Amino acid sequence: MATDCGWVAVVAFSSFEDYERLRRSITGQVKGGEAEERRVRKPYSGLETLDEHWYRCRATGDIWRLVAPDPPFPGIFEKT
């Protein structure tokens, strides 16, 4: 079993395609049992209108937030 999920923080996606690529990768990890989707407890910047998902890496227990780009906001992937 992996020691972590191999996730790296993204402070701004360079394109929507980059966001979608990461989202597909994480979805695959969820399907494979390496990660699980969690309920968003505190929306990013208090904005409930953003497309936001939280994931927990089972190997580390760390919870990460993935927020889709919504121009001019470039999106983000970070540990919560």
Phi, psi and omega in degrees: 000144181294150179275343173204179182269357179074020182279142179232133181299144176235119181272342177194125177284139180282342178199164176294329178297321177298318177299311182299322178299314178295317180299317178297320179298314180293321177301320176297322178292325177295313179298326180277357178086004180280336183218166176219144178279140180240161177289139177289118183271322180219105183303147179305126180054021179073010183264109180277356182275347179282150176280098186237139178225143175247141180229143176248126174281119183294328182293324184251338185083357180290143177250132182239150175250138176239118181241125182292150173299142176213084189314136011276355178292127186273002183085167183200151172225114185212158174286136181277000000 
